[in-house]
Amino acid sequence: MAKTTTNPFTQTIKNPKLILLPSVSPQAIDSVGVVTNHVLFFTAGSEGSILKSLTISGNDTAAKNVSIWIQPGGTGDITLLGTVNVPITAGLSPTGIIANVDVLANIYLVGLTADQSGRPVLPLEAGTKIYCGLVAALNAGKVLYVNGVAEDF
């Protein structure tokens, strides 16, 4: 991004989404230590982006762990941001008692920057990619929904 003397303003609102199905293989580490089987969730715009929301819900009858990965600039190695636990029927509970998982909340990904209201956000340089990966397979017929809100500059 070229140096500017004006404030960057949001050009486009994005609503990335990803549905993880039982056919998605759990993460694995190959012979040279590279994690495989992660799924692309979001790519930052050409002038950078801010990921303002990242939530996960699902109907699995067992708790699942989902890892969140980042690839700065969209090339090279990916790095683990953190792994979150998605409780049984999170966000899709028939009784409405179990909320979806707010991944950007401070309890999951410690050290994120905050917006003007104090809410954790994830600023991303141009082309940066965010991936999600299952630590263990989903049960047959179950799904996890990953949703977000991002702003492109």
C-alpha positions in Angstrom: 0.0 0.0 0.0 1.4 3.4 -1.0 2.0 6.0 1.7 -1.0 8.2 2.1 -1.8 11.4 4.0 -5.5 10.7 4.2 -7.5 8.2 6.3 -8.2 4.9 4.7 -11.9 4.3 4.3 -13.8 1.1 3.8 -14.4 0.5 0.1 -16.2 -2.9 0.3 -17.8 -4.9 3.1 -17.2 -8.7 2.7 -19.1 -11.5 4.3 -16.8 -14.6 3.9 -18.3 -18.0 4.7 -17.2 -21.5 4.7 -19.1 -24.8 5.4 -17.0 -27.6 6.8 -18.5 -31.0 5.9 -17.6 -34.6 7.0 -15.8 -35.0 3.7 -13.2 -32.4 4.7 -10.2 -34.3 6.0 -8.7 -33.4 9.3 -5.4 -31.5 9.4 -2.3 -33.5 8.9 1.4 -32.7 9.0 3.4 -33.9 6.0 7.0 -35.3 6.0 8.6 -31.9 6.1 6.4 -30.5 8.9 3.9 -28.6 6.7 0.2 -28.7 7.8 -2.1 -29.8 5.1 -5.9 -30.1 4.7 -6.7 -26.6 5.8 -9.5 -24.8 3.8 -9.3 -21.2 2.6 -11.8 -18.9 4.4 -10.8 -15.4 3.4 -8.4 -13.4 1.2 -7.6 -9.8 2.0 -8.2 -7.2 -0.7 -5.5 -5.5 -2.8 -5.2 -2.6 -0.4 -5.5 -4.7 2.8 -8.5 -5.6 4.9 -9.7 -5.9 8.5 -11.4 -9.1 9.6 -14.0 -7.7 12.1 -15.9 -10.9 12.9 -15.3 -14.6 12.7 -17.8 -17.0 14.2 -18.3 -20.7 14.1 -21.5 -22.7 14.6 -22.4 -26.3 14.0 -24.7 -29.2 14.6 -22.2 -31.9 15.5 -23.1 -34.0 18.5 -19.5 -33.9 19.7 -17.3 -30.9 20.5 -14.8 -30.1 17.7 -11.6 -28.1 17.5 -11.0 -25.8 14.6 -7.6 -24.2 13.9 -7.3 -20.8 12.4 -4.2 -20.2 10.1 -2.8 -17.1 8.5 -0.6 -16.7 5.4 0.7 -13.1 5.3 0.6 -11.6 1.9 -0.9 -14.8 0.5 2.4 -16.5 -0.2 4.9 -18.6 1.8 4.4 -20.4 5.0 1.2 -20.4 7.0 1.2 -19.8 10.7 -1.2 -21.0 13.4 -3.2 -18.1 14.9 -4.9 -20.4 17.4 -7.3 -23.3 17.9 -10.8 -22.9 19.2 -13.2 -25.4 20.7 -16.7 -25.5 19.1 -19.1 -27.0 21.7 -21.8 -29.5 20.8 -24.5 -27.8 18.6 -22.9 -24.4 19.1 -25.2 -21.7 17.6 -27.6 -24.3 16.4 -28.8 -25.7 19.7 -32.5 -26.7 19.6 -32.9 -24.9 22.9 -30.9 -21.9 22.0 -28.7 -22.2 25.1 -25.4 -22.8 23.4 -24.1 -19.8 21.5 -21.9 -19.8 18.4 -18.2 -19.3 19.0 -16.8 -15.8 18.6 -13.3 -16.7 17.4 -11.9 -13.2 17.6 -12.8 -12.8 21.3 -9.8 -12.3 23.5 -10.2 -15.7 25.2 -9.3 -17.5 21.9 -6.8 -15.4 20.0 -5.0 -13.4 22.6 -3.1 -10.3 21.5 -5.2 -9.0 18.6 -5.5 -5.3 18.0 -8.8 -3.6 19.0 -11.1 -1.3 17.1 -12.4 2.0 18.5 -15.0 0.2 20.6 -12.5 -2.2 22.1 -13.6 -5.2 20.1 -10.8 -7.5 18.8 -10.2 -7.3 15.1 -7.5 -8.7 12.8 -5.9 -6.2 10.4 -4.6 -8.0 7.2 -2.0 -6.8 4.7 -3.0 -7.1 1.0 -3.5 -10.6 -0.2 -3.2 -12.2 3.2 -5.1 -15.5 3.4 -7.0 -16.9 6.4 -7.6 -20.7 6.5 -9.6 -23.0 8.8 -8.8 -26.6 9.6 -10.5 -29.4 11.4 -8.4 -31.1 14.1 -10.7 -34.2 14.0 -13.3 -35.3 11.4 -16.9 -34.3 11.7 -19.5 -36.9 12.4 -21.5 -38.2 9.5 -24.3 -35.8 8.4 -22.9 -32.9 10.6 -21.6 -29.5 9.5 -19.7 -26.5 10.9 -20.5 -23.0 9.5 -17.7 -20.4 9.6 -18.9 -16.9 9.0 -17.2 -13.5 9.0 -17.4 -9.8 8.4 -14.5 -8.0 6.8 -13.8 -4.5 5.4 -11.6 -4.1 2.3 -9.8 -0.8 1.8 
